[in-house]
């Protein structure tokens, strides 16, 4: 009889199977052929063929069902690979005798089908019920199941069992242990396993490197990467993804370029994951042009690649480019996912493009992503940064599930809009739901305390509550304390706090103190702080401008001249004041003393009318900081047509009587405009929200949310 070869295709195999059994002993299927055909059926995932083999084996076999361990194990392997895990379990349960291989076959099926906890139960039965000794394959499967399911304690117990069994040095087991510890928040243990056992391979290194990156331990990641360079002859695609991820975390462009160059010289195929990692790396390193070059060179671009490119624009402040890329993405008929919408919403927030944000929300609701916590958090952030805190709260109230990021968006949104009391109430609600606050949460909380002038409460949050939650205070928290002390008029205490706190202060903190000296009219103190800032940043135009204004208010005109001369010598120019307002999805931009707008004459008439009406309410033009060598009437003209006044006047002309007016300004709002807009809000009975470079000002009935401190 000629030797039968395995069938070459599925159709032939189905026809051949009955003949195979007849050619051997009639009525008795060949065990060897049964196992071969079951293996073929498993490898080709041919469920019909495998079931036929199973049926013929049952009908042709005179011995008790599934008595043969090898045949039953082949059936378990076949059903597992065909995603019929319940049938595989039935075969397993019907076996009178089981060995390590049959357990391993079912465990592999459970692992691939995501039934990880079943593997832990099987492992216990294998040892305690059947008294079998696990081999290296079983241990690697069980440890992998613990890794994926996050069963840390069970994984540690397996590690102990492995030591006792003497299999800890086996390659499969070591790789599984390294991967387990790397994924389960114990990178030290992963490193210990990696260093204590010989024979590191690329899988072990990839696991450790991935774990270090995930847990923010980038410097140690560099050390592992250096070892990989010296010990491994080649890298796979996962290594390159990790290496690009490490470069992105460190924002190390030089490292990223070296990895990119090495990848191009290697024979590793530049797949989807690598391309995403490259685009992300260049985006995080501030090289959006490089990211775009890689992106444009791709033949096919899916939603993840588009989202990576949009995110690169967003991370570098190119918000318009991010939103424009979305239009190009839609043109290629690529549908956005929740990550795309989150980045787009944050880009709209960066532009304060409320109309675009509203349109995105409608699109999100139609797409079914409105309940995604990431999208909900981004939506709250967008509305908060656009000054529509009511809409942000409405979104927050609708969300079924809220994570820490969602709570942070709402707390920081309230604080950013000057609603400190509401922010602190929201924080208490967060604690009541047993959500753990993080670093960002306390930035919002301390900022809220600053708005309310709660000195004692802020130090309680900083020194006790943050410690209770295991959060180390950082520069942002300390800057909030400086702002709070400054607002309360304790300028010396604020400066002493800065000098006594062991943190590297940045320009933002010193500017906070400088603004406070301006508000509290302590110009001598402010002059000294300004000099500190200019030593740190000699070309900081905002500091020169504020210093000049302080000298002008103190009528120290010689000092004003010196400051302006110094600016000329350093070729520094004050940035022109620009304000913009969005009306019916169209953005209108105004520059101070702008006469280019088609309706500029009507806008100027509206401003004159408003200023005339608020003078009886107590408005007095603040001409103190205007050039001293011009007449008072001319000084008033300089103040009358600041960009925010132009934008507000146009908004009053073009929006319904009850609609709020939202204006964005690129610079700090001046004292005169602030006083005028308070009274305009009272006169017109309108809510007027102005977002300047410092904060939000919400004007209602003659009052501002900043309490005249900004």
GIUR-V813182 format. One record per backbone hydrogen bond with DSSP energy under -1.0 kcal/mol. CO is the residue of the C=O (numbers start at 1). NH is the residue of the N-H. If there is no record, write none. Layout:
# GIUR-V813182
CO	NH
CO	NH
This chain:
# GIUR-V813182
9	13
10	14
11	15
12	16
13	17
16	20
17	21
18	22
19	23
25	28
30	34
31	35
32	36
33	37
34	38
35	39
36	40
37	41
38	42
39	43
40	44
41	46
45	47
46	50
47	51
48	52
49	53
50	54
51	55
52	56
53	57
54	58
55	59
56	60
64	67
68	72
69	73
70	74
71	75
72	76
73	77
74	78
75	79
76	80
77	81
78	82
79	84
80	83
84	88
85	89
86	90
87	91
88	92
89	93
90	94
92	95
99	103
100	104
101	105
102	106
103	107
104	108
105	109
106	110
107	111
108	112
109	113
110	115
111	114
114	116
117	121
118	122
119	123
120	124
121	125
122	126
123	127
124	128
125	129
125	130
126	132
135	139
136	140
137	141
138	142
139	143
140	144
141	145
142	146
143	147
144	148
145	149
146	151
150	152
151	155
152	156
153	157
154	158
155	159
156	160
157	161
158	162
159	163
160	164
161	165
162	166
162	167
167	170
170	174
171	175
172	176
173	177
174	178
175	179
176	180
177	181
178	182
179	183
180	184
181	186
186	190
187	191
188	192
189	193
190	194
191	195
192	196
193	197
201	205
202	206
203	207
204	208
205	209
206	210
207	211
208	212
209	213
210	214
211	215
212	217
213	216
216	218
217	221
218	222
219	223
220	224
221	225
222	226
223	227
224	228
225	229
226	230
227	231
228	232
236	240
237	241
238	242
239	243
240	244
241	245
242	246
243	247
244	248
245	249
246	250
247	252
252	256
253	257
254	258
255	259
256	260
257	261
258	262
259	263
260	264
261	265
262	266
269	271
271	275
272	276
273	277
274	278
275	279
276	280
277	281
278	282
279	283
280	284
281	285
282	287
283	286
287	291
288	292
289	293
290	294
291	295
292	296
293	297
295	298
302	306
303	307
304	308
305	309
306	310
307	311
308	312
309	313
310	314
311	315
313	318
314	317
317	319
318	322
319	323
320	324
321	325
322	326
323	327
324	328
325	329
326	330
327	331
328	332
329	334
330	333
337	341
338	342
339	343
340	344
341	345
342	346
343	347
344	348
345	349
346	350
347	351
348	353
352	354
353	357
354	358
355	359
356	360
357	361
358	362
359	363
360	364
361	365
362	366
363	367
364	369
369	372
372	376
373	377
374	378
375	379
376	380
377	381
378	382
379	383
380	384
381	385
382	386
383	388
384	387
388	392
389	393
390	394
391	395
392	396
393	397
394	398
395	399
403	407
404	408
405	409
406	410
407	411
408	412
409	413
410	414
411	415
412	416
413	417
414	419
415	418
416	696
418	420
419	423
420	424
421	425
422	426
423	427
424	428
425	429
426	430
427	431
428	432
429	433
430	435
431	434
438	442
440	444
441	445
442	446
443	447
444	448
445	449
446	450
447	451
448	452
449	453
449	454
453	455
454	458
455	459
456	460
457	461
458	462
459	463
460	464
460	465
461	466
464	468
465	469
466	471
467	470
474	478
475	479
476	480
477	481
478	482
479	483
480	484
481	485
482	486
483	487
484	488
485	490
486	489
489	491
490	494
491	495
492	496
493	497
494	498
495	499
496	500
497	501
501	503
503	505
506	510
507	511
508	512
509	513
510	514
511	515
512	516
513	517
514	518
515	519
516	520
517	522
521	523
522	526
523	527
524	528
525	529
526	530
527	531
528	532
529	533
530	534
531	535
532	536
533	537
537	540
539	541
540	544
541	545
542	546
543	547
544	548
545	549
546	550
547	551
548	552
549	553
550	554
551	556
552	555
555	557
556	560
557	561
558	562
559	563
560	564
561	565
562	566
563	567
564	568
565	569
566	570
567	572
568	571
577	592
578	666
579	590
580	664
581	588
583	586
586	583
588	581
590	579
591	594
597	600
599	603
600	604
601	605
602	606
603	607
604	608
605	609
606	610
607	611
608	612
609	613
610	614
611	615
614	619
615	618
621	623
623	626
631	635
632	636
633	637
634	638
635	639
636	640
639	642
641	593
642	646
643	647
644	648
645	649
646	650
647	651
648	652
649	653
650	654
651	655
656	659
661	689
663	691
664	580
670	674
671	675
672	676
673	677
674	678
675	679
676	680
677	681
678	682
679	683
680	684
681	686
687	661
688	699
689	663
690	697
691	665
695	692
697	690
698	705
699	688
700	703
703	700
704	707
706	709
